[in-house]
Amino acid sequence: MGISETNQGHATEAHRYYYAAIEDCDKATSYDRHDAYAYIIRGYTRICLGDYEFDKGNMEDARSLYEAAIADCDSAIQLDAEHPYGYHTRGVAKAALDDYSGALEDFDKTVGLKPDFARAYYNRALVKVSLGQKREAKADFKKAKELDADIGK
């Protein structure tokens, strides 16, 4: 719901849904501390909230949320080192913190685990552009588009 509200321009509603999702994930991890997916979802939700805070100019809050997302993904990866979404989500958070080398490593790992994941190629391409690797980025953009014609729209 939070993403839908964000896409419709309802930031306040989205914010409320994101915090509710974090509470749900907190409950899920309290019931089962070995649920890697709950940590990944909580991490992704924190990235969404970080983006919200960033857009409002609250850089310190955004940074704190991105760092918390990385910690959640670290927990997920410790529980399931073969789960591509743990690496992908952590890569997104690292990119938000301008840790492009770390993000690239995570996106490389994601693609290695799930070679049909268009978003991973797309996000890796964005990071490569930031690192000045334009030719390599072009290849990743092309692969992402092959896997999902609507990516980047």
Disulfide bonds with the S-S distance in Angstrom:
none
